Structure formats: structure tokens, C-alpha cells
Amino acid sequence: MLFSPAEKGQGLVEYAIIIALVAIVVVVVVGAFGSKTGDTFSAINNSLP
């Protein structure tokens, strides 16, 4: 019971680190495949009437 508030704070920090790592991965993936994805959407848009 004495360490309960510290454990809640620790859990919050762990979630923040996980969210930051996921955000970094998303930025890297979008940066790597962004132009190819944009070209694909442009091709689809141009093929629509």
C-alpha cells in the first residue's frame, strides 16, 4: 500500500515510452514508403472517372 502511487506513475511512464516508440516507428515507415504510397493513391485517383 505504501508504494501504490509510485507504481501508478511508473505504469504511466511505461505507457508513454511505448507510445513514443510506436510513433517513431510510424514516422520511419511513413518516411520510407511515403512517396510510393502517394504515387499509388495518385494512380488510383487518375484512373477514376
Long-range contacts (C-beta under 8 A, 24 or more apart in sequence): none
